Amino acid sequence: MSGVKLEFSKFTIVGGVNFLFTFVLFYCAVRVLKLNYVVALVAVSLLGMLLTYCLNRIWVFRLEGGDDHRSRLFKYIVSGFLSIALNALALRYIVEETGFDPFYVQIALIPFIVVLNFSLAKFWSLRRNID
């Protein structure tokens, strides 16, 4: 398997792990701790970003050492918010223009969002330093 294909495969595995992690945390926050669902969503989303940052940095893109953790984490979080914003804009536009069910539109958008997130990580936030 080529380098990019292997990275992309690992990236999608990390995404699946993050889905399970944030789903369980969200459920516990809302159902067990009785937190407000918006507060719970923001909290688990940030925890999910930290989890995926660590897994993607170490396992997917294999970036070890260096003093650039803060810079890379900041870029990774900015990428995450950009992805969420673009996803929300696309979802709203498509639903309003077509009248399609938002659930199915979001399902259709997922592959594009995954590719966007992978590209932002590989080529910006978790890009290898070129010496």
Summary of the structure (lengths in Angstrom):
residues: 131
radius of gyration: 16.1
end to end distance: 26.0
largest distance: 50.3
contacts: 341
relative contact order: 0.12
helix: 82%
strand: 0%
